[in-house]
Amino acid sequence: MFNPTRQIAAIPLFSGLSREQYEALSRIGVRRSSAKNERIFSEGDEGTGFYVVLAGRVKISKISAEGKEQILHFFGPGECFGEVSVFTGQGFPADAVTAAQTTLLFFPRTSFVSLIRNDPALALNMLAQLSRRLRHFAGLIEDLSLKEVPGRLAKYLLYLSGRDGDAGAVELDISKGQLASLLGTIPETLSRILAKMNRQGLIRSRGAQIQLLDRASLEEIALEGKKLP
């Protein structure tokens, strides 16, 4: 059964708030369900509010002038997106499309701004979240501009491992075509690098399952961002 107050309390963006604050948020949050590949908003659309993923996955991307898609990030349960519009009142800076059947909680900008005017603690939590997001995208720009594709891939595999509790094996939760776009390359190049990492004993790849066999070498490749020998 959907309990808005309990689900809002579990969202990292709102961690550490009081019950009264959670109840105030639950009164303005609007629950929405979307099928896979449903567009939530497009780049330039009016920023009418922000979203939190309750279930499913959302892809954030931009389309170049040549029509090429660059995937910026995937957001999963507990993560928020579109929150910049709350502070700027400007249009959304990228496209958002569901990557699976998804349940969202939408917070209208006007209602949320009214809340934070009366309760600045909400704004402080959101600013901390935005700071973390800024660091992430600064790292993404650095990776795309300075690191070779093997370094980007090694870093992503280690990220998945850490997200899953430093697991020795990870499972790709996106297609290899999407992963290639996320890493700023093409599927053929990604496949060649995965095959080379397999041959060198760094990983063992079987479909979406990837076992990390040599974490130390992967960490070195991720840090230095070099090509594979």
C-alpha positions in Angstrom: 0.0 0.0 0.0 1.3 3.5 -0.9 2.3 5.5 2.1 3.5 8.9 0.9 5.0 10.0 4.2 6.9 6.8 4.7 8.2 6.8 1.1 9.3 10.4 1.3 11.2 9.8 4.6 13.2 7.1 2.7 14.3 9.6 0.0 18.0 10.7 0.6 17.1 14.2 -0.5 14.8 14.6 2.5 16.8 12.7 5.0 16.9 14.0 8.6 13.7 16.0 8.4 10.9 15.9 11.0 7.6 14.1 10.7 5.8 17.4 10.2 8.1 18.2 7.3 7.5 14.8 5.7 3.7 15.3 6.1 3.9 18.7 4.5 5.9 17.2 1.5 3.4 14.4 1.2 0.6 16.9 0.8 2.1 18.5 -2.3 3.7 15.3 -3.9 1.9 13.9 -6.9 2.4 10.2 -7.7 2.7 9.3 -11.4 3.1 6.0 -13.2 4.8 5.8 -16.6 5.4 3.0 -19.1 8.8 2.2 -20.5 10.1 4.7 -23.1 7.6 7.4 -22.0 9.0 10.9 -22.2 8.7 12.9 -19.0 10.1 16.1 -20.3 12.2 17.4 -23.2 15.1 19.8 -23.1 13.8 23.4 -23.0 10.4 22.5 -21.5 9.2 24.7 -18.8 10.6 23.7 -15.4 7.3 23.2 -13.5 8.8 21.1 -10.8 11.1 18.1 -10.0 10.7 14.4 -9.7 11.8 11.5 -7.4 12.0 8.0 -8.7 10.0 5.6 -6.5 10.4 2.5 -8.7 12.0 1.9 -12.1 14.6 3.9 -14.0 14.9 7.2 -15.8 17.4 8.1 -18.6 18.7 11.7 -18.8 20.2 12.6 -22.2 20.9 15.3 -24.7 20.7 15.2 -28.5 23.5 16.8 -30.5 23.0 19.0 -33.5 23.9 15.9 -35.6 21.1 13.9 -33.9 23.5 11.8 -31.7 22.3 10.9 -28.2 24.6 11.4 -25.3 23.3 9.7 -22.2 24.2 11.7 -19.1 22.9 9.6 -16.3 20.3 7.0 -15.2 18.3 7.7 -12.1 16.9 4.8 -10.0 14.7 4.5 -6.8 15.3 7.2 -4.3 17.0 9.5 -6.7 15.7 12.9 -7.8 16.0 14.8 -11.1 14.8 18.1 -12.6 15.4 19.9 -9.3 17.4 22.8 -10.8 14.1 24.2 -12.1 13.0 24.8 -8.5 15.7 27.4 -8.1 16.1 28.8 -11.6 12.6 28.7 -12.9 14.1 28.0 -16.3 13.5 25.2 -18.8 14.8 21.7 -18.2 18.4 21.3 -19.5 18.1 17.8 -20.9 15.6 15.1 -22.0 14.1 12.7 -19.5 12.7 9.3 -20.7 11.7 6.3 -18.7 14.0 3.3 -19.2 11.6 0.9 -17.6 8.1 0.9 -16.1 8.5 3.7 -13.6 6.7 5.3 -10.6 7.5 8.9 -9.9 6.7 11.4 -7.2 6.3 14.9 -8.7 6.8 18.1 -6.6 5.3 21.2 -8.3 7.7 24.1 -8.2 5.2 26.7 -7.0 4.1 24.5 -4.0 7.6 23.5 -3.1 8.9 27.0 -3.2 6.1 28.0 -0.8 7.3 25.3 1.6 11.0 26.2 1.5 10.2 29.9 2.1 8.7 28.9 5.4 11.2 26.1 6.1 14.8 26.8 4.9 16.0 23.3 6.1 14.3 21.8 3.0 16.4 24.1 0.8 19.6 23.2 2.6 19.0 19.5 1.9 18.4 20.2 -1.7 21.5 22.4 -2.1 23.6 19.6 -0.7 22.1 17.2 -3.3 22.8 19.7 -6.1 26.4 20.0 -4.9 26.8 16.2 -5.2 25.2 16.3 -8.6 27.6 19.0 -9.7 30.6 17.0 -8.6 29.3 14.0 -10.6 28.9 15.9 -13.8 32.3 17.6 -13.4 33.8 14.1 -13.1 31.8 13.0 -16.2 33.2 15.9 -18.2 36.7 15.1 -17.0 36.3 11.4 -18.0 34.9 12.2 -21.4 37.6 14.7 -22.2 40.7 13.3 -20.6 40.3 9.5 -20.2 40.4 6.8 -22.8 37.3 4.5 -23.0 39.0 1.6 -21.0 39.4 4.0 -18.1 35.8 5.1 -18.3 34.6 1.5 -18.4 36.8 0.4 -15.5 35.5 3.3 -13.5 31.9 2.5 -14.2 32.4 -1.2 -13.3 34.0 -0.2 -10.0 31.1 2.2 -9.4 28.6 -0.6 -9.9 30.6 -2.9 -7.6 30.7 -0.2 -4.9 26.9 0.5 -5.3 26.3 -3.2 -4.7 28.5 -3.4 -1.6 31.9 -3.9 -3.2 30.6 -7.1 -4.9 33.0 -9.2 -6.9 30.5 -9.5 -9.7 28.2 -6.9 -11.1 25.2 -7.0 -13.4 24.6 -4.4 -16.1 21.2 -2.9 -15.6 21.3 -1.1 -19.0 21.9 -2.3 -22.5 25.4 -2.3 -23.9 24.3 0.2 -26.5 23.1 2.5 -23.6 26.3 1.9 -21.7 28.4 2.8 -24.8 26.5 6.1 -25.1 26.9 6.8 -21.3 30.7 6.3 -21.8 30.9 8.5 -24.9 31.7 5.7 -27.3 30.1 3.3 -29.8 28.9 -0.3 -29.1 31.6 -1.8 -31.4 34.4 -0.1 -29.4 32.8 -1.1 -26.1 32.5 -4.8 -27.3 36.2 -4.8 -28.3 37.3 -3.4 -24.9 35.2 -5.9 -23.0 36.7 -8.7 -25.1 40.2 -7.4 -24.4 39.6 -7.1 -20.7 38.3 -10.7 -20.7 41.5 -11.9 -22.5 43.7 -10.1 -20.1 42.0 -11.7 -17.1 40.7 -8.4 -15.7 37.0 -9.5 -15.9 34.9 -12.4 -17.0 31.9 -11.2 -19.0 28.9 -13.4 -19.7 26.0 -11.3 -21.1 25.0 -8.8 -18.5 27.0 -10.5 -15.7 30.5 -9.2 -15.3 32.9 -10.7 -12.7 35.7 -8.4 -11.6 38.8 -10.7 -11.5 41.6 -8.1 -11.0 40.2 -5.2 -9.0 43.6 -3.7 -8.5 44.4 -3.4 -12.2 40.9 -2.1 -12.9 41.4 0.6 -10.3 44.8 1.5 -11.9 43.2 1.7 -15.3 40.3 3.8 -14.0 42.7 6.2 -12.2 45.2 6.7 -15.0 42.5 6.6 -17.7 44.9 5.0 -20.2 44.4 2.5 -23.1 44.7 -1.2 -22.4 48.2 -2.6 -23.1 
